[in-house]
Amino acid sequence: MKYVKKTIVEAVQYRGDNFQELFDFTNGQIAKQGVYSSLILNNQQVNVGDYVIKQDLGFMVQKPNIFEANHEKFQHKSNLF
């Protein structure tokens, strides 16, 4: 059988120039490392292009190829909610 993920997740992609956005998104749980080409979140390295995903018990890092294969951008339609 095949299954489709139907959950909506909150995520931010690290672009290399959006540290403050990630800092705010993770409630200050992310830290700069080196010259900011990578960041640290809960002992996980966050590289440019990676996604930071909010979960029930914290945050996780996911490589773009995996994230983009499993998620598509949410298009809000006023009649859904």
PyMOL commands that set and color helices and strands:
alter all, ss='L'
color gray80, all
select helices_A, chain A and resi 19-25+64-70
alter helices_A, ss='H'
color red, helices_A
select strands_A, chain A and resi 11-13+30-33+38-41+44-47+51-55+58-62
alter strands_A, ss='S'
color yellow, strands_A
deselect
rebuild
show_as cartoon
